[in-house]
């Protein structure tokens, strides 16, 4: 029997985090909220030269609600872009980018070894609501402890722009013939000085896995 899987965005405190509406689009802003249609708390554009501001980080996982016959394995993720990076696609200014949490020391390892935050280690997004989000690399409990990781635990999504270049969220078995949640993919928008103000075009991110 084929499994049934839904993508979930977790908000709030652990261990009983709140799942945001599974039909709502993800929005990056300076708050940790489960409200599906929130348009408040945009990311401020830094006014000083070479400044940088961040959204609150966002945590996604897959939830297997109907079990596979045998197992689901090798959960991967990639982001479809128009340009070669999200800074150009979204005109994020300066060092702006869309970052993803990683635990490995190289891009090649990030495509074959598990990079997701274990579900049991979920960490609520932090920052100052309406002003800035704390960085994944120095504040996320799991990724900040990955001492040898790329860029201190968070790197650009530009290297994971297609199925062939997908980030490995969770290698090996994700669930057996049972229901359950995967590890978390954690992402964050950084906005630099000189960014273009306004809503950005929607982008499609894709989770893929093997099912037996």
N, C-alpha and C positions, 0 to 999 in steps of 0.2 A: 504494500500500500504506500502511495506517495505521501510524503510528509507535508504538513501545512506549516508555513513559516511566515512570521510577520516581523517587520523592522520596528524596533522600539527606541525612543529617546527617553533617557532617564533624567529626572530632575529631583531636587530635594535631597534630604539627608539619607545616609545609609543606616541600617541595612534595608529599611522599608522605603526605598525611593519611590517616587511617583512617576508613572509612565505617561508621557505626553500623548495626545491623540495620535493614533497610528495613521490617520489620514491627513494630518496637518504637515505642511512643508516645514523644514527646519529653517529657523531664522537665527542669525548671530546677532546678539545684542549684549548690553551690559547688565544682565540680570540672570538669575536662575529661576525660571518660572515654568509651570506646567500649562499655563494658559495658551490655548492653541492658536488664537488669533492676535496675540499681543503685537503692537507696533510701537510701543514706547521704549525708552532707554536705548536709543541708537548709540553706536560707537563714536565718541567724539574724535574729530580730526585734530591732531596735535598742531599747535601754532608755532612751536619753536622748530628751528632747522634740525633735521634728522631726528625729530621726535618720533615716538612709537606708542600706540595705544592698542589695547587688546579687548576682544569680546570675552565674555565668560566662556570657558571651554564647554563643549557639547559632547555627550556620551551616547553612543548608539550601540545596540546589540541586535542579534536576531533571537527571536523567541519561537522555539519549535512547539507549536500547540497541538499538532497531531503527529505522533511518532513515525519515523521511517521504519521500513521493514527490518533493516539491519542497523545502519548508522548514517550520520552525516559527518563529513570530514572536510578539512582544508578550506576554511572560510577565508575568502579574499575580498578585497575592496579596491575600487578605482574610481577616479573622478574624470568625467569628460570635460575637456576645456576647448575653447576656441583658439587661444594663443598657446604659448609654451609654458605659461604659468598664470596663476590666479591674480598676481599683481597687475598684469596687462589686461586680463579679462575684466577685472572689476575696478581698475584704475585706483589702486589702494595707496599709491604714493610711497616715496622713499623706500623703506625696507618692508613695506606692507606685503602680506602674503596670507594664504590659507595653510595653516600648519597642522600636522598630524603627530600624535604621540607615537614614539618608537622606543624600543628597548635594545636594538642591535647597533653595532658600531659601523655598519656599512649599508649602502642602498641594496646591494646584492643580497645580503643576509636578511634585510627587511622584506624581501620578496619570497623567501623560503622558510624563515623561522618565525614563530609566533611573535607578533608585535602588540597584540591587544592587551588591555588591562584585565586581569582575571576578574570575573564577575563578582567574586567575593571581596575584591579589593576596590570596588567602585568608590570614587571620591567625588563628593559634591563640588560643583563649580564654585569658585570664590572670587571675590573682588569687592569693589565699591559700587553698589547699584547706581546706575546712571552715569558713572564716571569711567571706570575701567575694569577689566577682568585680570586676575592674576595669571601669570604665564604657566603653561603646562610644565615647561622645562625646570622651573624652580619652585613650583608650588603644588603640583599634582603629587600626591603621596607616593604613588607607584612609579611614575616616570622620573621624578626628581631623584629617586634612589638608584636609577640605572646609570651608574657613574660613567660607563664607557659608551653610552648611547650617542648617536648622531646629534650634534648640536645640543647636547645636554638633556635629551629626552623628547625633543619635538623638532621636526624637520619639514621642509616644504613638500606640499602635495604634488609638485610638478613632476616628480619621478614616478608617480603612480597614476598615469593618465590613460591607461588602456588595459584591456584584459591581459595582454602579454606582459604588462609592467605592473600588475596588481600587487598591492601590499598584502602580505600574509597576516591576517588578523589572528587566526588560530589554526595552527597546523595539526595534523592528525585528527583524531576523533573529537568532534564537537559534542554530539550526543549519540548514545547507542539507540536501541529500539525503545526510545522513551522520549518524553517531552523535556524541555529545559531551555535555558538561555546560554548564549555564547559569551565569550569574552567581549569587552567593550572596545570599540573604536573611538578614540578621543580626538576631536579637532577644535581649532580655534582660529579666528580671523585676527590678523594684525593690520592696523591702519597706520600709515606713515604720514608725515607732514607733506602737504601738497596733494593729498588724495582728493578725488572728485566726489562731492557730496551727492547723496541721493540713493534711492533703492537700486540694487544691482540685478542684472539678469539672472533668472533661475539657472541653476546648473544641476546636472543629473549625476548622482553618485550611485554606484552599483555594488551590491554584495553578490558574490558567486560562491558556490560550494559544490562538492560532489556528494551524491546520495546513492546508497546501496540498499 
